[in-house]
Amino acid sequence: MATIKFLIQKENDNANIYVRFINGRTFDIKAKTGYTINAELWNKETGNPRTGFKDADKKEKCNDTQSDLTKLKAKIDKAYNDATNKAVIDAQWLKDIINPPIKINAVSDKLIEFIDYYNELQTNKVKSGTLKRNKATRNLIENFMNYTKSVFLIKDVEPNFIEKFEKYCLNEKYSLNYIARAVTYFKTICFNAKLNDIETSIKLELIKTTKAEKVDKIYLTPEELIKIENKIFDTDYLDNARDWLLISCETGQRVSDFLRFTKEMVRVKKDKTGKTKTLISFIQVKTEKKMDIPLSNKVLKILNKRHGQFPRQITDQKYNEYIKDVCKIAEVKAKTKGSKAKTDDKVTRKVNGTFEKWELVTSHIGRRSFATNNYGKIPTSVLIYITGHSTESMFLEYIGKSDEDKAMQASEYF
């Protein structure tokens, strides 16, 4: 059963109120409500404004905010009931319910034109990576239209249309996972078109998302990390990239976060026993969440090596390129199933196969290595806090752990 909770994340005079929408393992999404409140007027236990104030201004503010949140809750509940099995329920869906897309009479019912309109609306709502993926999917759809020599309307998107689109994508050597994301995008587009009173197919809800291929979760084992740590590199840029890779594997952060680490973010604090602990404080780019995480001895060793400084900052692109070379030179060559980009006839696609592990290394591998190597050693709740996953089920899926793995871990306590 879906539940709606309200919360604030900052203790200040003008704290944003967020709504969290949860339905078991199906989804756990969050968005700003557009309302703010003084943190002193908020009851964290109930997830609502406080009551019982004698001060007239405070009482009025709490009552007005409570009324607004009650109306918003009813709005989300109704939208969810109307959208069940008809739309993709994700963070963007929630944002669109809170702030519906602006309805303009001139919005086109032509598929590619509406996609352009929708993508334009998302410019200031989503991260640049999401915008880039949406644009790539839009271009794929346009290529499909050119191939079929057809101009499709929003109402043309139904099961037969999707079947033809999938066949085209497979012929163009797109992976099943990429096709699955494209089909999900189609459903999101059509749902938003419906919000704009544009006609959609009566068979829209019959569209089934393409079954994605199960891809092995690639990570660096403790033994491989030791090889990387002990390897001596002749060039400074590879030594620099190696240190960033080790920091990534020790902190579990996204590349958008750890490559920004600086000396100024580090602070020292004593725990309850009086022992000194070194932490790094920063705000995650994707979640906008303030983080305080401990730095391991391996990270401190790297800082000591660099006179208290983090490695030299480099671009994400260069980092991705260099760490492949780092792992190749460190002989991280175990045969591993995965997917990698391959260019054929000037067209680049991801292909599945068995490769030496260094070929599959990307910037994402550090976060997954941290999560996988520490699963069962550090409490899962702590790992989830550090990696920033919303739920335990999402975390377990991320590291490739099944319910059976979870049950076997629990059996250790019986």
C-alpha positions, 0 to 999 in steps of 0.5 A: 500500500502506498504511503505519503510522508512529509519531511524537512531536511534542514534546520533553518528558518525557511526549510523546504518541505519534501514529500516522500511517496513509498510503495513497498519495494515498488518505488520510494520517491521524493520531491519538494512540495514548494512549501517552506516552514521554520524548522522550529514549527515542524514536528519530525515525529509526526511529519507535520507542522506542530500544534498547540501554539498560543502565538497567533502568527505561529498558529496561523502559519502551522494551520495554513501549512497543514491545510496545504499539505493535506490538499497535496496528499489528497492530490497525489493519492488521486493522481496515483489511483488514476495512473496505476498501470498507466504511467511510470511512477517515478520522481519526475511523475511526482514533480509533475503532479505537484507542479503540472506541466504548463498547458499551452493550447499550441502544444502539438500532438505530434510525437517528436514535437511533443517530446521536444516540448517536454524536454524543454520543460525539463531543462531546469527540473532534472540533472544534466545527465537525465537531459542528455539521456532524454535527448539521445532517446529523442534522436533515436525516436526521430531516426525510427520515424525517418526509417519508417517514413512516417510522422507519428502522433502521440495517440499512435503509441500503442503495443504494435507501435512499440513492437515495430520500434523494438525490432528497429532498435534490435536491428540497429544493435541497441541493447535490450536494456537501452530499449527498455529505457526507451519504452519507459520514456515513451510511457512517460511522454504519453502520460504527460501528453495526457496531462496536457489534454492530448489524445492518447491510445486506449491501448496505452496501458497494454504496453509492456516494458521490454524485459531488460538483460541481467548484467553482472555487477562489476566491482573490484575485489579486495585482492584487486584493490591491493594490486592497484594500491601497490602498483608503482606508476611511472607517470604522474597522471596515472598515479593521480587517477589511481589515488582517486580510484582508491578514494572512490572505493573507500568512500562509496561516492558518485564521481560527481561528488568524490572528484570535488573533494578538497582539503577544506572539506576535511574535519577532525572530531572525537568520538564518545571514547575520545578517539580522533576520527577524520570526516569529510563533509560535503553536499551530494550533487544528485540528492542535495543531501549534506553528508558527513562520512569517515575517511578510512586509513587508506584515504588518510594514507593518500592524503599524507602522501600528498601533504594533506591534499587530495589528488589533482582534480580531473574531468570525469571523461579523463578519469574514466579513460585513465582508470582503465589504464590503471587497472590494465597496468595493475593486471586486473585481467580476470575474465568477466561478463559485461558490456562495453562500447564498440564502434562498428561502421562508425556507429557506437553501441554497447555489446555484451560479452566476456572481457578482461575486467579492466576493459569494463572499468568505469567511474561507477565501479568505485561506489559499487566496490565499496558497497559490495566489499563492505556488505555484511561487514558494515551494517546495511543501514550505514552503507545505505546512508553512505551510498545514498540509496533510498531503500534497502531493496534498491541497495541490494539490487545495486550490488546484485544481492538476492532475497536468498543472500539476505536470508543467508546473512540473517541466518548468521544470527540464529 
